[in-house]
Protein backbone atom coordinates (compact mmCIF):
# COMPACT_ATOMS: atom_id res chain seq x y z
CA UNK A 1 0.00 0.00 0.00
CA UNK A 2 1.03 3.55 -0.61
CA UNK A 3 0.37 5.76 2.40
CA UNK A 4 1.02 9.50 2.16
CA UNK A 5 3.53 10.89 4.62
CA UNK A 6 4.14 14.66 4.89
CA UNK A 7 7.86 14.42 4.17
CA UNK A 8 7.32 12.75 0.79
CA UNK A 9 5.09 15.26 -1.00
CA UNK A 10 6.26 16.89 -4.23
CA UNK A 11 4.65 20.10 -5.52
CA UNK A 12 4.87 21.27 -9.15
CA UNK A 13 4.41 24.95 -9.97
CA UNK A 14 3.87 26.09 -13.54
CA UNK A 15 3.04 29.78 -13.05
CA UNK A 16 3.76 32.66 -10.64
CA UNK A 17 0.33 31.97 -9.13
CA UNK A 18 1.46 28.42 -8.45
CA UNK A 19 4.57 29.70 -6.69
CA UNK A 20 2.44 31.87 -4.41
CA UNK A 21 0.17 28.95 -3.50
CA UNK A 22 3.12 26.68 -2.86
CA UNK A 23 4.51 29.27 -0.46
CA UNK A 24 1.25 29.12 1.48
CA UNK A 25 1.42 25.33 1.65
CA UNK A 26 5.06 25.34 2.75
CA UNK A 27 3.98 27.04 5.96
CA UNK A 28 1.91 23.96 6.85
CA UNK A 29 3.72 20.97 5.36
CA UNK A 30 7.30 19.94 4.55
CA UNK A 31 7.27 19.93 0.74
CA UNK A 32 9.70 19.48 -2.12
CA UNK A 33 8.66 22.19 -4.59
CA UNK A 34 9.62 22.18 -8.26
CA UNK A 35 9.32 24.88 -10.92
CA UNK A 36 10.91 25.98 -14.19
CA UNK A 37 14.24 27.81 -14.28
CA UNK A 38 12.39 31.04 -15.14
CA UNK A 39 10.37 30.88 -11.91
CA UNK A 40 13.13 29.53 -9.68
CA UNK A 41 13.55 31.15 -6.27
CA UNK A 42 14.76 30.19 -2.81
CA UNK A 43 13.11 27.04 -1.44
CA UNK A 44 12.32 25.60 -4.89
CA UNK A 45 14.05 22.99 -7.04
CA UNK A 46 14.38 23.33 -10.85
CA UNK A 47 12.61 20.87 -13.12
CA UNK A 48 14.88 18.00 -14.11
CA UNK A 49 14.77 18.51 -17.86
CA UNK A 50 11.13 19.61 -17.97
CA UNK A 51 7.84 19.32 -16.11
CA UNK A 52 6.88 15.90 -17.52
CA UNK A 53 10.28 14.33 -16.80
CA UNK A 54 10.30 15.68 -13.25
CA UNK A 55 6.80 14.33 -12.60
CA UNK A 56 7.85 10.93 -13.96
CA UNK A 57 10.82 10.86 -11.59
CA UNK A 58 8.80 12.00 -8.58
CA UNK A 59 6.09 9.44 -9.36
CA UNK A 60 8.50 6.74 -8.20
CA UNK A 61 10.18 8.57 -5.33
CA UNK A 62 7.32 10.40 -3.56
CA UNK A 63 4.08 9.14 -2.08
CA UNK A 64 2.10 12.24 -3.07
CA UNK A 65 2.25 14.68 -5.97
CA UNK A 66 0.52 18.07 -6.02
CA UNK A 67 0.25 19.86 -9.36
CA UNK A 68 -0.76 23.51 -9.28
CA UNK A 69 -2.12 23.79 -12.79
CA UNK A 70 -4.59 22.28 -15.22
CA UNK A 71 -6.21 18.90 -14.64
CA UNK A 72 -6.02 17.98 -18.34
CA UNK A 73 -2.27 18.61 -18.47
CA UNK A 74 -1.75 16.56 -15.33
CA UNK A 75 -3.77 13.65 -16.72
CA UNK A 76 -1.74 13.58 -19.93
CA UNK A 77 1.56 13.64 -18.03
CA UNK A 78 0.75 10.90 -15.51
CA UNK A 79 -1.21 8.61 -17.86
CA UNK A 80 1.86 6.61 -19.06
CA UNK A 81 3.01 6.18 -15.45
CA UNK A 82 -0.09 4.54 -13.98
CA UNK A 83 0.29 0.95 -12.79
CA UNK A 84 -1.90 0.02 -9.82
CA UNK A 85 -4.21 1.89 -7.46
CA UNK A 86 -2.63 0.10 -4.51
CA UNK A 87 0.87 1.40 -5.29
CA UNK A 88 0.51 4.54 -7.42
CA UNK A 89 1.16 7.76 -5.48
CA UNK A 90 -1.59 10.16 -4.54
CA UNK A 91 -2.04 12.90 -7.14
CA UNK A 92 -3.84 16.12 -6.28
CA UNK A 93 -4.46 19.09 -8.62
CA UNK A 94 -4.99 22.69 -7.49
CA UNK A 95 -6.01 25.51 -9.81
CA UNK A 96 -3.59 28.44 -9.65
CA UNK A 97 -6.17 30.70 -8.01
CA UNK A 98 -6.52 28.20 -5.17
CA UNK A 99 -10.27 27.82 -5.55
CA UNK A 100 -10.47 24.04 -6.03
CA UNK A 101 -8.38 21.14 -4.75
CA UNK A 102 -9.03 18.01 -6.81
CA UNK A 103 -8.30 14.44 -5.73
CA UNK A 104 -7.18 12.89 -9.01
CA UNK A 105 -5.49 9.59 -8.24
CA UNK A 106 -5.23 7.05 -5.39
CA UNK A 107 -7.94 8.63 -3.27
CA UNK A 108 -8.24 5.94 -0.61
CA UNK A 109 -5.13 3.78 -0.24
CA UNK A 110 -2.81 6.49 -1.56
CA UNK A 111 -4.41 9.09 0.69
CA UNK A 112 -5.28 11.65 -2.00
CA UNK A 113 -8.76 12.25 -0.57
CA UNK A 114 -7.44 12.98 2.92
CA UNK A 115 -4.69 15.19 1.49
CA UNK A 116 -7.26 17.03 -0.64
CA UNK A 117 -9.40 17.82 2.39
CA UNK A 118 -6.37 19.04 4.33
CA UNK A 119 -5.07 21.26 1.53
CA UNK A 120 -8.54 22.69 0.90
CA UNK A 121 -8.76 23.61 4.57
CA UNK A 122 -5.38 25.35 4.44
CA UNK A 123 -6.28 27.32 1.31
CA UNK A 124 -9.95 27.93 2.05
CA UNK A 125 -10.75 26.09 -1.19
CA UNK A 126 -13.44 23.64 -2.26
CA UNK A 127 -12.31 19.98 -2.06
CA UNK A 128 -13.32 18.03 -5.16
CA UNK A 129 -13.61 14.32 -4.41
CA UNK A 130 -15.47 11.94 -6.70
CA UNK A 131 -15.01 8.47 -5.17
CA UNK A 132 -18.44 6.92 -4.61
CA UNK A 133 -18.09 6.24 -0.89
CA UNK A 134 -16.96 9.80 -0.17
CA UNK A 135 -19.69 11.33 -2.35
CA UNK A 136 -22.25 9.33 -0.36
CA UNK A 137 -20.59 10.24 2.94
CA UNK A 138 -19.71 6.64 3.68
CA UNK A 139 -16.59 4.93 4.93
CA UNK A 140 -14.56 2.74 2.57
CA UNK A 141 -12.94 -0.57 3.34
CA UNK A 142 -9.59 0.43 1.83
CA UNK A 143 -9.57 3.64 3.86
CA UNK A 144 -10.28 1.65 7.02
CA UNK A 145 -7.39 -0.66 6.09
CA UNK A 146 -5.05 2.33 5.85
CA UNK A 147 -6.24 3.74 9.17
CA UNK A 148 -5.53 0.41 10.88
CA UNK A 149 -2.37 -0.42 8.88
CA UNK A 150 -4.17 -3.63 7.95
CA UNK A 151 -4.17 -6.11 5.08
CA UNK A 152 -6.60 -8.68 3.69
CA UNK A 153 -6.43 -11.87 1.70
CA UNK A 154 -7.43 -10.92 -1.85
CA UNK A 155 -7.38 -7.26 -0.89
CA UNK A 156 -8.35 -5.84 -4.26
CA UNK A 157 -11.47 -7.97 -4.78
CA UNK A 158 -12.55 -7.63 -1.15
CA UNK A 159 -12.41 -3.84 -1.32
CA UNK A 160 -14.34 -3.83 -4.57
CA UNK A 161 -17.10 -6.06 -3.20
CA UNK A 162 -17.51 -4.32 0.17
CA UNK A 163 -17.36 -0.76 -1.17
CA UNK A 164 -19.91 -1.67 -3.84
CA UNK A 165 -22.26 -2.98 -1.15
CA UNK A 166 -21.83 0.19 0.91
CA UNK A 167 -22.73 2.54 -1.95
CA UNK A 168 -25.58 0.27 -3.10
CA UNK A 169 -27.45 0.41 0.22
CA UNK A 170 -26.17 -3.01 1.22
CA UNK A 171 -26.02 -3.98 4.88
CA UNK A 172 -22.38 -4.52 5.84
CA UNK A 173 -21.59 -5.42 9.42
CA UNK A 174 -18.36 -4.47 11.20
CA UNK A 175 -17.09 -6.59 14.08
CA UNK A 176 -14.12 -5.52 16.19
CA UNK A 177 -12.57 -8.73 17.52
CA UNK A 178 -11.13 -7.35 20.74
CA UNK A 179 -10.74 -10.91 21.96
CA UNK A 180 -8.06 -11.58 19.35
CA UNK A 181 -5.76 -9.12 21.14
CA UNK A 182 -3.66 -11.08 23.63
CA UNK A 183 -3.77 -8.64 26.56
CA UNK A 184 -6.95 -8.25 28.63
CA UNK A 185 -8.42 -4.78 28.29
CA UNK A 186 -6.68 -4.04 24.99
CA UNK A 187 -9.04 -2.67 22.34
CA UNK A 188 -8.94 -1.59 18.73
CA UNK A 189 -8.98 2.21 18.18
CA UNK A 190 -12.61 2.25 17.05
CA UNK A 191 -13.08 5.94 17.78
CA UNK A 192 -10.17 6.88 15.49
CA UNK A 193 -11.57 5.11 12.42
CA UNK A 194 -14.14 6.13 9.85
CA UNK A 195 -16.95 3.57 10.04
CA UNK A 196 -19.83 5.50 8.45
CA UNK A 197 -22.27 3.15 6.73
CA UNK A 198 -21.10 0.01 8.53
CA UNK A 199 -23.48 -1.71 10.94
CA UNK A 200 -21.92 -2.35 14.34
CA UNK A 201 -21.79 -6.02 15.32
CA UNK A 202 -21.28 -6.73 19.00
CA UNK A 203 -21.03 -10.53 18.80
CA UNK A 204 -20.52 -13.12 16.08
CA UNK A 205 -23.04 -15.28 17.91
CA UNK A 206 -25.79 -12.66 17.53
CA UNK A 207 -25.59 -11.06 14.11
CA UNK A 208 -28.00 -8.25 13.14
CA UNK A 209 -30.75 -9.34 10.76
CA UNK A 210 -30.37 -9.27 6.99
CA UNK A 211 -26.67 -8.55 6.78
CA UNK A 212 -25.25 -8.88 3.26
CA UNK A 213 -21.64 -9.21 4.44
CA UNK A 214 -19.44 -8.86 7.49
CA UNK A 215 -16.05 -7.20 7.93
CA UNK A 216 -14.13 -8.56 10.90
CA UNK A 217 -11.13 -6.68 12.33
CA UNK A 218 -9.04 -9.41 13.90
CA UNK A 219 -5.61 -10.96 14.36
CA UNK A 220 -7.00 -14.51 14.30
CA UNK A 221 -5.94 -16.98 11.67
CA UNK A 222 -9.40 -18.55 11.51
CA UNK A 223 -12.91 -17.44 12.35
CA UNK A 224 -16.03 -19.51 13.06
CA UNK A 225 -18.21 -20.46 10.10
CA UNK A 226 -20.86 -17.84 9.50
CA UNK A 227 -23.90 -17.82 7.17
CA UNK A 228 -22.76 -14.82 5.08
CA UNK A 229 -19.66 -13.54 3.25
CA UNK A 230 -16.93 -12.60 5.76
CA UNK A 231 -14.07 -10.24 4.95
CA UNK A 232 -11.23 -10.45 7.44
CA UNK A 233 -9.27 -7.22 7.96
CA UNK A 234 -5.98 -7.98 9.71
CA UNK A 235 -4.00 -5.12 11.31
CA UNK A 236 -0.23 -5.48 11.29
CA UNK A 237 0.55 -5.80 14.98
CA UNK A 238 2.62 -8.98 15.49
CA UNK A 239 6.40 -8.61 15.82
CA UNK A 240 8.87 -11.48 15.85
CA UNK A 241 12.25 -11.68 17.55
CA UNK A 242 14.48 -14.41 16.11
CA UNK A 243 17.82 -15.85 17.13
CA UNK A 244 19.50 -18.57 15.08
CA UNK A 245 22.75 -20.29 14.25
CA UNK A 246 24.76 -19.25 11.25
CA UNK A 247 23.47 -20.51 7.88
CA UNK A 248 20.08 -21.57 9.28
CA UNK A 249 17.96 -22.40 6.25
CA UNK A 250 15.04 -20.28 5.13
CA UNK A 251 12.89 -23.42 4.97
CA UNK A 252 13.47 -24.14 8.66
CA UNK A 253 12.84 -20.53 9.67
CA UNK A 254 9.57 -20.23 7.76
CA UNK A 255 8.40 -23.60 9.08
CA UNK A 256 9.07 -22.67 12.71
CA UNK A 257 7.58 -19.19 12.35
CA UNK A 258 4.43 -20.66 10.81
CA UNK A 259 4.26 -23.15 13.67
CA UNK A 260 4.53 -20.37 16.27
CA UNK A 261 1.92 -18.17 14.57
CA UNK A 262 -0.51 -21.09 14.37
CA UNK A 263 0.08 -22.00 18.01
CA UNK A 264 -1.07 -18.54 19.12
CA UNK A 265 -3.77 -18.30 16.41
CA UNK A 266 -2.28 -15.34 14.52
CA UNK A 267 -2.98 -14.75 10.86
CA UNK A 268 0.34 -14.40 8.94
CA UNK A 269 -0.97 -11.08 7.60
CA UNK A 270 -0.71 -9.73 11.16
CA UNK A 271 3.09 -9.70 10.91
CA UNK A 272 4.49 -6.19 11.33
CA UNK A 273 8.25 -6.78 11.56
CA UNK A 274 10.95 -9.38 12.12
CA UNK A 275 13.98 -8.53 14.22
CA UNK A 276 17.31 -9.91 15.38
CA UNK A 277 20.73 -8.82 16.63
CA UNK A 278 22.93 -6.70 14.32
CA UNK A 279 25.35 -9.58 13.81
CA UNK A 280 22.56 -11.39 11.93
CA UNK A 281 22.05 -8.58 9.46
CA UNK A 282 23.70 -10.57 6.67
CA UNK A 283 21.99 -13.86 7.48
CA UNK A 284 20.45 -15.05 4.15
CA UNK A 285 17.68 -17.08 5.78
CA UNK A 286 16.46 -14.14 7.85
CA UNK A 287 16.74 -11.71 4.92
CA UNK A 288 14.73 -14.09 2.73
CA UNK A 289 12.15 -14.58 5.49
CA UNK A 290 11.48 -10.86 5.92
CA UNK A 291 11.33 -10.37 2.15
CA UNK A 292 8.84 -13.20 1.68
CA UNK A 293 6.70 -11.92 4.57
CA UNK A 294 6.96 -8.39 3.13
CA UNK A 295 7.92 -6.89 6.49
CA UNK A 296 10.92 -4.89 7.70
CA UNK A 297 13.96 -6.71 9.08
CA UNK A 298 14.89 -4.72 12.20
CA UNK A 299 18.35 -5.08 13.72
CA UNK A 300 19.41 -4.24 17.28
CA UNK A 301 22.84 -3.61 18.73
CA UNK A 302 24.19 -5.98 21.39
CA UNK A 303 24.23 -3.04 23.80
CA UNK A 304 20.48 -2.53 23.30
CA UNK A 305 19.74 -6.18 24.04
CA UNK A 306 21.94 -6.21 27.14
CA UNK A 307 19.64 -3.64 28.76
CA UNK A 308 16.80 -6.19 28.75
CA UNK A 309 18.49 -9.61 28.83
CA UNK A 310 18.06 -9.79 32.60
CA UNK A 311 14.34 -10.28 32.06
CA UNK A 312 14.84 -13.63 30.32
CA UNK A 313 16.64 -16.98 30.61
CA UNK A 314 20.17 -16.67 29.23
CA UNK A 315 22.50 -18.96 27.34
CA UNK A 316 26.24 -19.04 28.02
CA UNK A 317 26.79 -20.31 24.45
CA UNK A 318 24.90 -17.36 22.98
CA UNK A 319 26.78 -14.95 25.24
CA UNK A 320 30.16 -16.35 24.18
CA UNK A 321 29.12 -16.24 20.53
CA UNK A 322 27.60 -12.76 20.20
CA UNK A 323 28.12 -11.02 23.55
CA UNK A 324 24.61 -11.17 25.00
CA UNK A 325 22.81 -14.01 26.76
CA UNK A 326 19.51 -13.86 24.83
CA UNK A 327 18.38 -12.58 21.44
CA UNK A 328 14.81 -13.35 20.46
CA UNK A 329 13.17 -12.29 23.74
CA UNK A 330 14.84 -8.88 24.18
CA UNK A 331 14.39 -8.17 20.45
CA UNK A 332 10.66 -8.93 20.67
CA UNK A 333 10.48 -6.97 23.91
CA UNK A 334 11.94 -3.87 22.25
CA UNK A 335 9.77 -4.13 19.14
CA UNK A 336 6.57 -4.62 21.15
CA UNK A 337 7.41 -2.28 24.02
CA UNK A 338 7.23 -5.19 26.42
CA UNK A 339 4.06 -6.85 25.14
CA UNK A 340 5.24 -10.42 24.58
CA UNK A 341 2.97 -13.32 23.69
CA UNK A 342 3.27 -16.88 24.93
CA UNK A 343 6.45 -18.91 25.30
CA UNK A 344 9.60 -18.70 23.23
CA UNK A 345 10.00 -21.46 20.67
CA UNK A 346 13.40 -23.20 20.92
CA UNK A 347 14.10 -25.77 18.26
CA UNK A 348 17.03 -26.84 16.06
CA UNK A 349 19.19 -23.87 17.04
CA UNK A 350 16.40 -21.35 16.47
CA UNK A 351 14.58 -19.21 19.02
CA UNK A 352 11.39 -17.32 18.13
CA UNK A 353 9.52 -14.93 20.42
CA UNK A 354 6.30 -13.18 19.47
CA UNK A 355 5.04 -9.81 20.64
CA UNK A 356 2.16 -7.51 19.78
CA UNK A 357 2.96 -3.87 19.12
CA UNK A 358 0.53 -1.25 20.43
C-alpha positions, 0 to 999 in steps of 0.5 A, a space after each residue: 500500500 502507498 500511504 502519504 507521509 508529509 515528508 514525501 510530498 512533491 509540488 509542481 508549480 507552472 506559473 507565478 500563481 502556483 509559486 504563491 500557492 506553494 509558499 502558502 502550503 510550505 507554511 503547513 507541510 514539509 514539501 519538495 517544490 519544483 518549478 521551471 528555471 524562469 520561476 526559480 527562487 529560494 526554497 524551490 528545485 528546478 525541473 529535471 529537464 522539464 515538467 513531464 520528466 520531473 513528474 515521472 521521476 517524482 512518481 516513483 520517489 514520492 508518495 504524493 504529488 501536487 500539481 498547481 495547474 490544469 487537470 487535463 495537463 496533469 492527466 496527460 503527463 501521468 497517464 503513461 506512469 499509472 500501474 496500480 491503485 494500490 501502489 501509485 502515489 496520490 495525485 492532487 491538482 490545485 487551480 492556480 487561483 486556489 479555488 479548487 483542490 481536486 483528488 485525481 489519483 489514489 484517493 483511498 489507499 494512496 491518501 489523495 482524498 485525505 490530502 485534498 481535504 487538508 489542503 482545501 482547509 489550508 487554502 480555504 478552497 473547495 475539495 473536489 472528491 469523486 469516489 463513490 463512498 466519499 460522495 455518499 458520505 460513507 466509509 470505505 474498506 480500503 480507507 479503514 485498512 489504511 487507518 488500521 495499517 491492515 491487510 486482507 487476503 485478496 485485498 483488491 477484490 474484497 475492497 471492490 465487493 464491500 465498497 460496492 455494497 456500501 454505496 448500493 445500500 447493502 447492509 455490511 456489518 463491522 465486528 471488532 474482535 477485541 478478543 483476538 488481542 492477547 492482553 486483557 483490556 486491549 481494544 482496537 482504536 474504534 473511535 479513530 476510524 471512519 466507520 460510516 455506513 457500517 453496521 456495528 456487530 457486537 457478537 458473532 453469535 448474535 448477528 444483526 438481521 439481513 446482513 449482506 456481508 461482514 467485515 471482521 477486524 481481527 488478528 486470528 488466523 481462523 474465524 467460526 463459520 458464519 452464514 454470510 460472506 466474511 471479509 477479514 481485515 488484519 492489522 499489522 501488529 505482530 512482531 517477531 524476535 528471532 535468534 539462530 545459528 549461522 546458515 540456518 535455512 530459510 525453509 526451517 525458519 519459515 516452518 518454525 515461524 508458521 508453527 509459532 503463529 498457528 500456536 497462538 492463532 495469529 494470521 500471517 498477515 498480522 506480521 508487522 516486523 521481524 527482528 534480530 541482533 545486528 550480527 545477523 544482518 547478513 543472514 540469508 535465511 532471515 533476509 529471505 524470510 522478511 522479504 517473503 513476509 513483506 515486512 521490515 527486518 529490524 536489527 538491534 545492537 548488542 548493547 540494546 539487548 543487554 539492557 533487557 536480557 536480565 528479564 529472560 533466561 540466558 544462554 552461556 553459548 549465545 553470550 560467548 558467541 555474540 556477547 549477550 545471553 539472549 536474542 529473540 526475547 529482548 528483540 521482541 520486547 523492544 519491538 513490542 514495548 514489552 508486550 510479549 505473547 506466549 512462550 519462546 520457541 526453541 528448536 534446532 538452534 532457532 529461538 522465536 519470540 512473538 510480541 504484539 505492538 501497540 
